């Protein structure tokens, strides 16, 4: 069993990257059980564990009498699982949840997205945390073009202002994707940067 951490500030694409891995065809075939759980700053341990249990057992989880931590571990035992703990805030959250994942040498994985590099080092098993980098200006401009022009060429009148818009996003893919369609405004025949 290993814990893979994706670390970076909000907007860098930690959740998007984890989601791409989680939904990849080779991943869905490889793991017997896949669970996605968003932890967040204000989490309720019991509710999170019940949510995990529901994903493991389906409707049968409503009839469970065992403590939730024990029950999760029991139903994961002997199965190869991938659990994503998205947006984990602090080591206490790991201490609350980590006990329900059995440590067997069957290739199971826990993927954690977090803004907290100390947490990533705290929960490390074998793999070093992946520190998600900011996009370079050139990469930001490339992503902006892909999102705004959807495969078509950038109009020549935007070639000067486009890289400036991309630079304003400070290397954060979320800002580029969320605001890309609003970044270019045509006002009375001129182009302005929002």
N, CA and C atoms as a LAMMPS dump frame, in Angstrom:
ITEM: TIMESTEP
0
ITEM: NUMBER OF ATOMS
582
ITEM: BOX BOUNDS ff ff ff
-5.0000000000000000e+02 5.0000000000000000e+02
-5.0000000000000000e+02 5.0000000000000000e+02
-5.0000000000000000e+02 5.0000000000000000e+02
ITEM: ATOMS id mol type element x y z
1 1 1 N 0.861 -1.182 0
2 1 2 C 0 0 0
3 1 3 C 0.893 1.225 0
4 2 1 N 0.492 2.221 -0.741
5 2 2 C 1.27 3.451 -0.795
6 2 3 C 0.32 4.64 -0.776
7 3 1 N 0.836 5.766 -0.31
8 3 2 C 0.093 7.021 -0.31
9 3 3 C 0.785 7.956 -1.286
10 4 1 N 0.014 8.464 -2.23
11 4 2 C 0.536 9.387 -3.232
12 4 3 C -0.101 10.736 -2.976
13 5 1 N 0.72 11.738 -2.7
14 5 2 C 0.204 13.076 -2.405
15 5 3 C 0.453 14.019 -3.564
16 6 1 N -0.569 14.798 -3.887
17 6 2 C -0.446 15.865 -4.877
18 6 3 C -0.597 17.158 -4.101
19 7 1 N 0.439 17.99 -4.122
20 7 2 C 0.496 19.174 -3.271
21 7 3 C 0.576 20.434 -4.117
22 8 1 N -0.178 21.452 -3.725
23 8 2 C -0.101 22.741 -4.403
24 8 3 C -1.191 23.666 -3.925
25 9 1 N -1.036 24.932 -4.243
26 9 2 C -2.031 25.901 -3.803
27 9 3 C -3.328 25.761 -4.596
28 10 1 N -4.372 26.388 -4.096
29 10 2 C -5.676 26.328 -4.755
30 10 3 C -5.56 26.837 -6.186
31 11 1 N -6.213 26.141 -7.1
32 11 2 C -6.239 26.572 -8.49
33 11 3 C -5.181 25.962 -9.38
34 12 1 N -4.267 25.169 -8.811
35 12 2 C -3.202 24.574 -9.627
36 12 3 C -3.656 23.327 -10.372
37 13 1 N -4.757 22.725 -9.98
38 13 2 C -5.266 21.565 -10.7
39 13 3 C -5.051 20.237 -9.994
40 14 1 N -4.888 20.262 -8.668
41 14 2 C -4.683 19.011 -7.922
42 14 3 C -5.864 18.061 -8.094
43 15 1 N -7.063 18.58 -7.894
44 15 2 C -8.258 17.747 -7.998
45 15 3 C -8.464 17.28 -9.433
46 16 1 N -8.213 18.153 -10.4
47 16 2 C -8.358 17.763 -11.812
48 16 3 C -7.405 16.635 -12.169
49 17 1 N -6.168 16.72 -11.705
50 17 2 C -5.186 15.671 -11.968
51 17 3 C -5.621 14.359 -11.309
52 18 1 N -6.027 14.432 -10.044
53 18 2 C -6.481 13.223 -9.336
54 18 3 C -7.686 12.605 -10.038
55 19 1 N -8.587 13.443 -10.523
56 19 2 C -9.79 12.972 -11.207
57 19 3 C -9.431 12.258 -12.514
58 20 1 N -8.471 12.8 -13.248
59 20 2 C -8.038 12.154 -14.494
60 20 3 C -7.465 10.764 -14.205
61 21 1 N -6.671 10.666 -13.155
62 21 2 C -6.101 9.369 -12.783
63 21 3 C -7.221 8.428 -12.343
64 22 1 N -8.083 8.895 -11.459
65 22 2 C -9.17 8.092 -10.885
66 22 3 C -10.08 7.501 -11.967
67 23 1 N -10.356 8.284 -13.01
68 23 2 C -11.278 7.85 -14.061
69 23 3 C -10.595 7.198 -15.263
70 24 1 N -9.271 7.079 -15.228
71 24 2 C -8.54 6.462 -16.322
72 24 3 C -8.951 5.001 -16.463
73 25 1 N -9.139 4.563 -17.673
74 25 2 C -9.611 3.204 -17.953
75 25 3 C -8.712 2.139 -17.324
76 26 1 N -7.399 2.306 -17.416
77 26 2 C -6.498 1.299 -16.845
78 26 3 C -6.604 1.258 -15.323
79 27 1 N -6.947 2.377 -14.711
80 27 2 C -7.137 2.418 -13.254
81 27 3 C -8.423 1.695 -12.864
82 28 1 N -9.5 1.96 -13.59
83 28 2 C -10.779 1.326 -13.249
84 28 3 C -10.698 -0.194 -13.384
85 29 1 N -9.883 -0.674 -14.306
86 29 2 C -9.714 -2.117 -14.484
87 29 3 C -8.804 -2.704 -13.4
88 30 1 N -7.781 -1.955 -13.007
89 30 2 C -6.749 -2.449 -12.092
90 30 3 C -7.238 -2.621 -10.655
91 31 1 N -8.086 -1.715 -10.19
92 31 2 C -8.505 -1.733 -8.783
93 31 3 C -9.871 -2.387 -8.614
94 32 1 N -9.998 -3.188 -7.552
95 32 2 C -11.272 -3.823 -7.229
96 32 3 C -12.278 -2.802 -6.706
97 33 1 N -11.775 -1.837 -5.95
98 33 2 C -12.627 -0.821 -5.316
99 33 3 C -11.992 0.542 -5.541
100 34 1 N -12.817 1.502 -5.937
101 34 2 C -12.353 2.895 -6.04
102 34 3 C -13.301 3.757 -5.214
103 35 1 N -12.713 4.665 -4.428
104 35 2 C -13.497 5.536 -3.547
105 35 3 C -12.985 6.957 -3.702
106 36 1 N -13.923 7.901 -3.834
107 36 2 C -13.572 9.335 -3.886
108 36 3 C -14.222 10.013 -2.694
109 37 1 N -13.421 10.725 -1.92
110 37 2 C -13.92 11.381 -0.712
111 37 3 C -13.319 12.783 -0.623
112 38 1 N -14.163 13.807 -0.548
113 38 2 C -13.688 15.173 -0.359
114 38 3 C -13.686 15.477 1.134
115 39 1 N -12.527 15.829 1.66
116 39 2 C -12.379 15.997 3.102
117 39 3 C -12.724 17.422 3.528
118 40 1 N -12.093 18.428 3.013
119 40 2 C -12.29 19.865 3.285
120 40 3 C -11.973 20.268 4.723
121 41 1 N -11.949 21.561 4.956
122 41 2 C -11.551 22.127 6.257
123 41 3 C -12.481 21.708 7.389
124 42 1 N -13.774 21.728 7.135
125 42 2 C -14.744 21.389 8.186
126 42 3 C -15.387 20.055 7.837
127 43 1 N -14.736 18.997 8.228
128 43 2 C -15.24 17.665 7.912
129 43 3 C -15.797 17.019 9.181
130 44 1 N -16.666 16.053 8.978
131 44 2 C -17.209 15.255 10.062
132 44 3 C -16.692 13.837 9.853
133 45 1 N -15.882 13.364 10.78
134 45 2 C -15.216 12.065 10.638
135 45 3 C -16.221 10.949 10.35
136 46 1 N -17.281 10.871 11.126
137 46 2 C -18.254 9.787 10.954
138 46 3 C -18.927 9.863 9.581
139 47 1 N -19.319 11.073 9.171
140 47 2 C -19.97 11.223 7.858
141 47 3 C -19.036 10.842 6.712
142 48 1 N -17.755 11.226 6.825
143 48 2 C -16.783 10.846 5.795
144 48 3 C -16.631 9.334 5.724
145 49 1 N -16.5 8.702 6.88
146 49 2 C -16.338 7.25 6.903
147 49 3 C -17.582 6.538 6.382
148 50 1 N -18.754 7.064 6.705
149 50 2 C -19.99 6.48 6.172
150 50 3 C -20.048 6.639 4.651
151 51 1 N -19.588 7.791 4.154
152 51 2 C -19.538 8.006 2.708
153 51 3 C -18.589 7.026 2.028
154 52 1 N -17.449 6.784 2.651
155 52 2 C -16.485 5.811 2.123
156 52 3 C -17.112 4.423 2.132
157 53 1 N -17.743 4.073 3.239
158 53 2 C -18.371 2.759 3.367
159 53 3 C -19.46 2.548 2.321
160 54 1 N -20.248 3.582 2.057
161 54 2 C -21.299 3.473 1.025
162 54 3 C -20.709 3.2 -0.354
163 55 1 N -19.57 3.823 -0.64
164 55 2 C -18.934 3.581 -1.936
165 55 3 C -18.343 2.171 -2.025
166 56 1 N -17.937 1.63 -0.887
167 56 2 C -17.383 0.277 -0.868
168 56 3 C -18.486 -0.771 -0.958
169 57 1 N -19.549 -0.563 -0.178
170 57 2 C -20.571 -1.598 -0.019
171 57 3 C -21.881 -1.324 -0.742
172 58 1 N -22.103 -0.108 -1.184
173 58 2 C -23.381 0.233 -1.797
174 58 3 C -24.48 0.3 -0.742
175 59 1 N -25.676 -0.139 -1.093
176 59 2 C -26.831 -0.061 -0.19
177 59 3 C -26.684 -0.934 1.051
178 60 1 N -25.831 -1.953 0.991
179 60 2 C -25.656 -2.846 2.145
180 60 3 C -25.069 -2.118 3.351
181 61 1 N -24.459 -0.946 3.133
182 61 2 C -23.816 -0.222 4.236
183 61 3 C -24.837 0.303 5.246
184 62 1 N -26.108 0.388 4.884
185 62 2 C -27.13 0.877 5.807
186 62 3 C -27.401 -0.1 6.938
187 63 1 N -27.051 -1.362 6.753
188 63 2 C -27.351 -2.398 7.749
189 63 3 C -26.124 -2.8 8.569
190 64 1 N -25.121 -1.937 8.666
191 64 2 C -23.881 -2.275 9.346
192 64 3 C -23.982 -1.931 10.825
193 65 1 N -23.602 -2.905 11.674
194 65 2 C -23.616 -2.676 13.117
195 65 3 C -22.23 -2.392 13.674
196 66 1 N -21.174 -2.826 12.977
197 66 2 C -19.801 -2.616 13.439
198 66 3 C -19.467 -1.135 13.453
199 67 1 N -18.46 -0.747 14.256
200 67 2 C -17.962 0.634 14.144
201 67 3 C -17.507 0.897 12.707
202 68 1 N -17.72 2.095 12.242
203 68 2 C -17.482 2.419 10.834
204 68 3 C -16.035 2.176 10.416
205 69 1 N -15.066 2.547 11.269
206 69 2 C -13.65 2.355 10.923
207 69 3 C -13.364 0.873 10.731
208 70 1 N -13.824 0.051 11.64
209 70 2 C -13.615 -1.392 11.557
210 70 3 C -14.275 -1.959 10.309
211 71 1 N -15.476 -1.49 10.05
212 71 2 C -16.241 -1.999 8.914
213 71 3 C -15.568 -1.642 7.59
214 72 1 N -15.068 -0.425 7.456
215 72 2 C -14.365 -0.033 6.224
216 72 3 C -13.162 -0.936 6.007
217 73 1 N -12.347 -1.102 7.042
218 73 2 C -11.157 -1.936 6.938
219 73 3 C -11.492 -3.372 6.59
220 74 1 N -12.56 -3.896 7.206
221 74 2 C -12.965 -5.282 6.971
222 74 3 C -13.39 -5.498 5.509
223 75 1 N -14.076 -4.517 4.934
224 75 2 C -14.57 -4.676 3.568
225 75 3 C -13.528 -4.324 2.503
226 76 1 N -12.427 -3.719 2.928
227 76 2 C -11.317 -3.47 2.001
228 76 3 C -10.265 -4.573 2.07
229 77 1 N -10.255 -5.325 3.155
230 77 2 C -9.261 -6.374 3.374
231 77 3 C -9.255 -7.363 2.201
232 78 1 N -8.074 -7.611 1.67
233 78 2 C -7.929 -8.574 0.583
234 78 3 C -8.312 -8.036 -0.789
235 79 1 N -8.728 -6.793 -0.851
236 79 2 C -9.103 -6.187 -2.137
237 79 3 C -8.084 -5.105 -2.473
238 80 1 N -7.821 -4.941 -3.753
239 80 2 C -6.927 -3.863 -4.196
240 80 3 C -7.793 -2.623 -4.378
241 81 1 N -7.471 -1.571 -3.647
242 81 2 C -8.312 -0.385 -3.652
243 81 3 C -7.519 0.882 -3.976
244 82 1 N -8.256 1.834 -4.519
245 82 2 C -7.751 3.193 -4.728
246 82 3 C -8.723 4.115 -4.011
247 83 1 N -8.209 4.859 -3.055
248 83 2 C -9.018 5.83 -2.328
249 83 3 C -8.422 7.207 -2.576
250 84 1 N -9.245 8.133 -3.051
251 84 2 C -8.816 9.521 -3.215
252 84 3 C -9.395 10.321 -2.061
253 85 1 N -8.518 10.982 -1.315
254 85 2 C -8.92 11.892 -0.243
255 85 3 C -8.595 13.291 -0.739
256 86 1 N -9.596 13.946 -1.256
257 86 2 C -9.419 15.23 -1.926
258 86 3 C -9.501 16.382 -0.931
259 87 1 N -8.561 17.301 -1.049
260 87 2 C -8.548 18.542 -0.265
261 87 3 C -8.355 18.286 1.232
262 88 1 N -7.463 17.378 1.561
263 88 2 C -7.194 17.075 2.97
264 88 3 C -6.434 18.239 3.606
265 89 1 N -6.952 18.769 4.72
266 89 2 C -6.365 19.988 5.263
267 89 3 C -5.187 19.804 6.216
268 90 1 N -5.183 18.738 7.033
269 90 2 C -4.215 18.678 8.129
270 90 3 C -3.951 17.233 8.544
271 91 1 N -2.856 17.018 9.298
272 91 2 C -2.533 15.659 9.753
273 91 3 C -3.649 15.012 10.586
274 92 1 N -4.389 15.781 11.349
275 92 2 C -5.468 15.215 12.161
276 92 3 C -6.494 14.501 11.286
277 93 1 N -6.77 15.041 10.113
278 93 2 C -7.711 14.4 9.194
279 93 3 C -7.177 13.035 8.764
280 94 1 N -5.866 12.955 8.505
281 94 2 C -5.28 11.666 8.156
282 94 3 C -5.371 10.702 9.331
283 95 1 N -5.073 11.198 10.528
284 95 2 C -5.145 10.342 11.71
285 95 3 C -6.564 9.809 11.906
286 96 1 N -7.555 10.617 11.569
287 96 2 C -8.954 10.199 11.708
288 96 3 C -9.347 9.151 10.672
289 97 1 N -8.82 9.263 9.462
290 97 2 C -9.26 8.403 8.365
291 97 3 C -8.304 7.253 8.041
292 98 1 N -7.028 7.472 8.239
293 98 2 C -6.015 6.504 7.8
294 98 3 C -6.151 5.12 8.396
295 99 1 N -6.716 5.022 9.589
296 99 2 C -6.834 3.728 10.259
297 99 3 C -7.784 2.761 9.561
298 100 1 N -8.68 3.28 8.747
299 100 2 C -9.655 2.376 8.127
300 100 3 C -9.134 1.735 6.836
301 101 1 N -7.896 2.046 6.446
302 101 2 C -7.333 1.482 5.221
303 101 3 C -6.283 0.432 5.565
304 102 1 N -6.584 -0.845 5.322
305 102 2 C -5.629 -1.898 5.674
306 102 3 C -4.346 -1.799 4.854
307 103 1 N -3.22 -2.018 5.526
308 103 2 C -1.908 -1.963 4.869
309 103 3 C -1.488 -3.369 4.481
310 104 1 N -1.852 -3.788 3.304
311 104 2 C -1.463 -5.089 2.766
312 104 3 C -0.643 -4.846 1.512
313 105 1 N 0.185 -5.79 1.178
314 105 2 C 1.044 -5.646 0.009
315 105 3 C 0.334 -6.178 -1.228
316 106 1 N -0.765 -5.516 -1.599
317 106 2 C -1.517 -5.971 -2.765
318 106 3 C -1.64 -4.881 -3.829
319 107 1 N -0.873 -3.786 -3.681
320 107 2 C -0.883 -2.735 -4.691
321 107 3 C -1.956 -1.687 -4.494
322 108 1 N -2.567 -1.643 -3.318
323 108 2 C -3.568 -0.61 -3.052
324 108 3 C -2.888 0.75 -2.953
325 109 1 N -3.678 1.791 -3.241
326 109 2 C -3.154 3.154 -3.213
327 109 3 C -4.158 4.103 -2.572
328 110 1 N -3.612 5.082 -1.869
329 110 2 C -4.406 6.201 -1.383
330 110 3 C -3.793 7.435 -2.012
331 111 1 N -4.624 8.212 -2.689
332 111 2 C -4.169 9.445 -3.311
333 111 3 C -4.755 10.607 -2.516
334 112 1 N -3.896 11.524 -2.112
335 112 2 C -4.318 12.665 -1.306
336 112 3 C -3.99 13.943 -2.055
337 113 1 N -4.975 14.841 -2.163
338 113 2 C -4.682 16.185 -2.662
339 113 3 C -4.711 17.115 -1.468
340 114 1 N -3.743 18.008 -1.412
341 114 2 C -3.646 18.904 -0.268
342 114 3 C -2.852 20.16 -0.629
343 115 1 N -3.106 21.208 0.129
344 115 2 C -2.31 22.438 0.011
345 115 3 C -1.146 22.408 0.998
346 116 1 N -1.168 21.431 1.895
347 116 2 C -0.273 21.38 3.036
348 116 3 C 0.892 20.413 2.766
349 117 1 N 2.064 20.965 2.475
350 117 2 C 3.229 20.127 2.17
351 117 3 C 3.672 19.322 3.396
352 118 1 N 3.54 19.892 4.588
353 118 2 C 3.898 19.161 5.804
354 118 3 C 3.029 17.917 5.96
355 119 1 N 1.75 18.042 5.665
356 119 2 C 0.845 16.895 5.717
357 119 3 C 1.311 15.813 4.747
358 120 1 N 1.676 16.215 3.542
359 120 2 C 2.123 15.251 2.533
360 120 3 C 3.35 14.483 3.019
361 121 1 N 4.237 15.155 3.686
362 121 2 C 5.427 14.479 4.214
363 121 3 C 5.063 13.59 5.403
364 122 1 N 4.094 14.004 6.189
365 122 2 C 3.634 13.252 7.353
366 122 3 C 3.016 11.909 6.946
367 123 1 N 2.254 11.886 5.857
368 123 2 C 1.544 10.667 5.46
369 123 3 C 2.321 9.817 4.452
370 124 1 N 3.499 10.273 4.075
371 124 2 C 4.301 9.569 3.074
372 124 3 C 4.598 8.135 3.515
373 125 1 N 4.437 7.204 2.579
374 125 2 C 4.826 5.816 2.806
375 125 3 C 6.077 5.521 1.977
376 126 1 N 5.899 5.394 0.674
377 126 2 C 7.023 5.095 -0.223
378 126 3 C 7.279 6.231 -1.212
379 127 1 N 6.211 6.742 -1.798
380 127 2 C 6.336 7.764 -2.85
381 127 3 C 6.484 9.162 -2.268
382 128 1 N 7.405 9.923 -2.852
383 128 2 C 7.548 11.324 -2.451
384 128 3 C 6.325 12.102 -2.916
385 129 1 N 5.95 13.14 -2.18
386 129 2 C 4.831 13.988 -2.623
387 129 3 C 5.147 14.621 -3.976
388 130 1 N 4.116 14.772 -4.799
389 130 2 C 4.267 15.452 -6.082
390 130 3 C 3.861 16.9 -5.872
391 131 1 N 4.827 17.797 -5.977
392 131 2 C 4.572 19.226 -5.803
393 131 3 C 4.175 19.798 -7.158
394 132 1 N 2.904 20.09 -7.302
395 132 2 C 2.372 20.571 -8.576
396 132 3 C 2.913 21.965 -8.858
397 133 1 N 3.585 22.156 -9.991
398 133 2 C 4.192 23.458 -10.288
399 133 3 C 3.185 24.442 -10.896
400 134 1 N 3.516 25.707 -10.797
401 134 2 C 2.765 26.731 -11.52
402 134 3 C 3.078 26.573 -13.004
403 135 1 N 2.138 26.985 -13.845
404 135 2 C 2.404 26.977 -15.282
405 135 3 C 3.365 28.104 -15.633
406 136 1 N 4.244 27.848 -16.575
407 136 2 C 5.086 28.918 -17.116
408 136 3 C 4.192 29.813 -17.972
409 137 1 N 4.627 31.027 -18.231
410 137 2 C 3.835 31.97 -19.036
411 137 3 C 3.472 31.382 -20.401
412 138 1 N 4.438 30.697 -21.031
413 138 2 C 4.177 30.11 -22.349
414 138 3 C 3.094 29.032 -22.263
415 139 1 N 3.144 28.221 -21.197
416 139 2 C 2.149 27.157 -21.024
417 139 3 C 0.772 27.745 -20.701
418 140 1 N 0.763 28.836 -19.94
419 140 2 C -0.501 29.511 -19.633
420 140 3 C -1.143 30.038 -20.91
421 141 1 N -0.337 30.63 -21.778
422 141 2 C -0.84 31.173 -23.042
423 141 3 C -1.355 30.037 -23.926
424 142 1 N -0.643 28.916 -23.945
425 142 2 C -1.076 27.769 -24.741
426 142 3 C -2.424 27.231 -24.239
427 143 1 N -2.575 27.113 -22.913
428 143 2 C -3.837 26.635 -22.337
429 143 3 C -4.968 27.618 -22.624
430 144 1 N -4.693 28.898 -22.498
431 144 2 C -5.704 29.925 -22.771
432 144 3 C -6.181 29.836 -24.222
433 145 1 N -5.249 29.68 -25.146
434 145 2 C -5.625 29.549 -26.566
435 145 3 C -6.495 28.315 -26.798
436 146 1 N -6.128 27.196 -26.174
437 146 2 C -6.905 25.966 -26.34
438 146 3 C -8.326 26.145 -25.832
439 147 1 N -8.467 26.819 -24.698
440 147 2 C -9.794 26.974 -24.094
441 147 3 C -10.637 28.02 -24.823
442 148 1 N -10.028 29.115 -25.211
443 148 2 C -10.787 30.189 -25.854
444 148 3 C -11.108 29.855 -27.305
445 149 1 N -10.119 29.386 -28.041
446 149 2 C -10.294 29.211 -29.491
447 149 3 C -10.619 27.773 -29.883
448 150 1 N -10.605 26.87 -28.932
449 150 2 C -11.019 25.479 -29.112
450 150 3 C -10.517 24.848 -30.405
451 151 1 N -9.185 24.878 -30.551
452 151 2 C -8.558 24.216 -31.692
453 151 3 C -8.328 25.108 -32.893
454 152 1 N -8.95 26.271 -32.923
455 152 2 C -8.728 27.189 -34.041
456 152 3 C -7.571 28.122 -33.704
457 153 1 N -7.059 28.789 -34.705
458 153 2 C -5.945 29.708 -34.502
459 153 3 C -6.407 30.976 -33.809
460 154 1 N -5.505 31.536 -33.043
461 154 2 C -5.77 32.815 -32.386
462 154 3 C -5.794 33.915 -33.45
463 155 1 N -6.839 34.758 -33.446
464 155 2 C -6.872 35.869 -34.401
465 155 3 C -5.657 36.777 -34.215
466 156 1 N -5.139 37.269 -35.3
467 156 2 C -3.913 38.071 -35.256
468 156 3 C -4.051 39.313 -34.375
469 157 1 N -5.266 39.881 -34.298
470 157 2 C -5.433 41.087 -33.476
471 157 3 C -5.335 40.791 -31.971
472 158 1 N -5.34 39.503 -31.595
473 158 2 C -5.227 39.147 -30.176
474 158 3 C -3.843 38.616 -29.796
475 159 1 N -2.968 38.484 -30.777
476 159 2 C -1.663 37.892 -30.508
477 159 3 C -0.812 38.72 -29.541
478 160 1 N -1.026 40.024 -29.479
479 160 2 C -0.248 40.85 -28.552
480 160 3 C -0.839 40.853 -27.147
481 161 1 N -2.149 40.887 -27.059
482 161 2 C -2.795 40.991 -25.756
483 161 3 C -2.966 39.634 -25.073
484 162 1 N -3.086 38.56 -25.85
485 162 2 C -3.319 37.224 -25.292
486 162 3 C -2.294 36.784 -24.268
487 163 1 N -0.999 36.883 -24.586
488 163 2 C 0 36.485 -23.595
489 163 3 C -0.062 37.327 -22.31
490 164 1 N -0.488 38.581 -22.423
491 164 2 C -0.635 39.417 -21.228
492 164 3 C -1.766 38.909 -20.332
493 165 1 N -2.856 38.485 -20.959
494 165 2 C -3.971 37.913 -20.201
495 165 3 C -3.51 36.635 -19.502
496 166 1 N -2.801 35.791 -20.23
497 166 2 C -2.306 34.539 -19.652
498 166 3 C -1.38 34.809 -18.473
499 167 1 N -0.536 35.825 -18.608
500 167 2 C 0.399 36.163 -17.536
501 167 3 C -0.337 36.635 -16.285
502 168 1 N -1.464 37.338 -16.459
503 168 2 C -2.253 37.819 -15.317
504 168 3 C -2.818 36.673 -14.481
505 169 1 N -2.892 35.491 -15.055
506 169 2 C -3.423 34.323 -14.328
507 169 3 C -2.375 33.702 -13.408
508 170 1 N -1.172 34.219 -13.42
509 170 2 C -0.099 33.852 -12.496
510 170 3 C 0.184 32.345 -12.418
511 171 1 N 0.055 31.671 -13.558
512 171 2 C 0.403 30.262 -13.609
513 171 3 C -0.624 29.316 -13.014
514 172 1 N -1.833 29.825 -12.735
515 172 2 C -2.885 29.001 -12.138
516 172 3 C -3.869 28.532 -13.213
517 173 1 N -3.862 27.258 -13.561
518 173 2 C -4.758 26.761 -14.605
519 173 3 C -6.229 27.059 -14.317
520 174 1 N -6.618 27.007 -13.053
521 174 2 C -8.026 27.254 -12.721
522 174 3 C -8.466 28.644 -13.174
523 175 1 N -7.622 29.642 -12.943
524 175 2 C -7.966 31.006 -13.366
525 175 3 C -8.081 31.102 -14.875
526 176 1 N -7.2 30.414 -15.564
527 176 2 C -7.237 30.449 -17.028
528 176 3 C -8.528 29.821 -17.535
529 177 1 N -8.858 28.65 -17.008
530 177 2 C -10.037 27.932 -17.479
531 177 3 C -11.326 28.645 -17.072
532 178 1 N -11.394 29.107 -15.824
533 178 2 C -12.614 29.734 -15.322
534 178 3 C -12.891 31.074 -15.987
535 179 1 N -11.841 31.813 -16.256
536 179 2 C -12.036 33.172 -16.758
537 179 3 C -11.68 33.353 -18.222
538 180 1 N -11.295 32.289 -18.909
539 180 2 C -10.77 32.473 -20.264
540 180 3 C -11.782 33.099 -21.214
541 181 1 N -13.034 32.759 -21.097
542 181 2 C -14.02 33.316 -22.026
543 181 3 C -14.353 34.77 -21.706
544 182 1 N -14.08 35.195 -20.479
545 182 2 C -14.346 36.585 -20.099
546 182 3 C -13.123 37.472 -20.259
547 183 1 N -11.97 36.862 -20.54
548 183 2 C -10.728 37.623 -20.58
549 183 3 C -10.647 38.588 -21.749
550 184 1 N -11.244 38.221 -22.864
551 184 2 C -11.208 39.082 -24.026
552 184 3 C -12.58 39.714 -24.205
553 185 1 N -12.634 41.024 -24.182
554 185 2 C -13.904 41.72 -24.391
555 185 3 C -13.748 42.666 -25.572
556 186 1 N -14.726 42.645 -26.429
557 186 2 C -14.699 43.571 -27.555
558 186 3 C -15.584 44.761 -27.194
559 187 1 N -14.976 45.912 -27.184
560 187 2 C -15.729 47.138 -26.9
561 187 3 C -15.484 48.121 -28.025
562 188 1 N -16.533 48.384 -28.754
563 188 2 C -16.469 49.375 -29.83
564 188 3 C -15.266 49.148 -30.74
565 189 1 N -15.077 47.892 -31.146
566 189 2 C -14.027 47.594 -32.109
567 189 3 C -12.642 47.468 -31.519
568 190 1 N -12.479 47.598 -30.182
569 190 2 C -11.16 47.431 -29.57
570 190 3 C -11.187 46.225 -28.653
571 191 1 N -10.031 45.748 -28.35
572 191 2 C -9.876 44.597 -27.461
573 191 3 C -9.286 45.103 -26.165
574 192 1 N -9.874 44.685 -25.048
575 192 2 C -9.304 45.102 -23.755
576 192 3 C -9.057 43.885 -22.896
577 193 1 N -8.09 43.998 -21.994
578 193 2 C -7.77 42.916 -21.078
579 193 3 C -8.614 43.122 -19.831
580 194 1 N -9.355 42.093 -19.416
581 194 2 C -10.192 42.196 -18.223
582 194 3 C -9.37 42.161 -16.977
